[in-house]
Amino acid sequence: MSFLQLPAAELETTLAKELARNPALELVDELRCPGCGKRLLQRPCPTCAAPSQTDHPIVYLSPREPRAYSPAELETEYRDAYAHVPLDEYILRQIGPQLTRAERPMAAYILAQLDEDGLFAGSPAEVAAAQRASLSAVERVLALIQHADPPGVGARTPQESLLVQLDSLTDSIPPAMLNLAHAILQNHFELLGKQDYAQIARRLRVPRSLVEAAARFIQRNLTPYPARAFWGEGKVPETEDASALSDPDISISFFNQSSGGPLMVEVFTPFSGWLRVSPDFKAALADCDEADREKLSAAVEQAALITKCLQQRNHTMRRLMQIIAEEQRSFILGGDRDLRPLTRAQVAKALAVHESTISRAVAGKSIALPSGRIVPLAKFFDRSLSVRDRVRRLVEHETRPLTDDEIAVALAREGIHVARRTVAKYRNMLGILPANVRARLAKTSRARPASMPALTPAS
Ligand SMILES: [Zn+2]
């Protein structure tokens, strides 16, 4: 039970201690599938992650060590200074002087499509069509956004964002490191994600130690999610913990890269090797004298218990993810508004386990979604999230500032009954100002030139 509660990274530490303490426990340095036990020549396991004829998610255990993207060190002072300014407004202030009158609405249109990681989810062609502008004009505005602070914001993918951030450091790092980091990000991004430094070194024909140094540099100085350090989920204290989000316990991707097919759900297990009771130690047990036997057999029993508990943990995590991935497909592919909150009790019933088992399995775990966004597993059970999203949308579409009371009434019409105080709490979590302040701001923004778009609070 205590294994189930630990995220993969912490479990690994616990097991490492146990390995050091108990000579009957052995880590075999060999790639085996934690699901079926077969020796693996490739990942994922061809049996456990076999393509399915149906739409059901393919959930499998993976002995891969969690990848090690940690968010760049947060500069607390900086974050606090800007925490109250919505991201789009913050960027528009920086690039405003460089924009022509015609480009301003285009910039606002693009900024409205930044996701909470600061990445641009839309396409330049779509912006050009919507804004009746040329593609080159859109590209120019997009480039201005991408070179504003935080660096890499407005990029289309984490990879592009990292490259833009690297460009912004051109003057402050040695050219050799710059070129190597650039080559790795540009051409070997997938291998970098897998931490396959040996392969990168071979392909680039440089020593492995240099590749490792460049990977460390990238990890410490760049972040694939430029806005996360200062905006977005990070502002919501109850759901996010930056340290827990650097090493996901689970990763979801698409089968064959196609978003129409089944989801591939990879549940990480600790270590790249596998644990077993040492056969040599068991053999020694048969030969030893009576005095030692008791002590040694206790060690064997303890080792057997640990491997069994680990299997149980893996099994429970896999079944839990099967249910979550099936029930929450639209949230996994879409956004917060598509969340259909599950209760721990529902899931416990479906898996025929006690509710506390589900709580332990969810605790402290994080999950990487196909978009690259990493969220706590607890988010799938967050009943307030979809309500928060509705509050945000009501305010975005208000024709005049709605009071918390009026929002509560509007929610009640949608069948969601929450108190005014709860609305106020969610509104604060979303960084939306009270109605009277919004009204005052709306007055000032009407005084601005007509082409200056009114900014909505960041989501
Ligand atoms: Zn397998």
Boltz pocket constraint, residues with backbone or C-beta under 6 A from the ligand:
constraints:
  - pocket:
      binder: B
      contacts: [[A, 33], [A, 34], [A, 35], [A, 36], [A, 37], [A, 38], [A, 45], [A, 46], [A, 47], [A, 48], [A, 49]]
      max_distance: 6.0
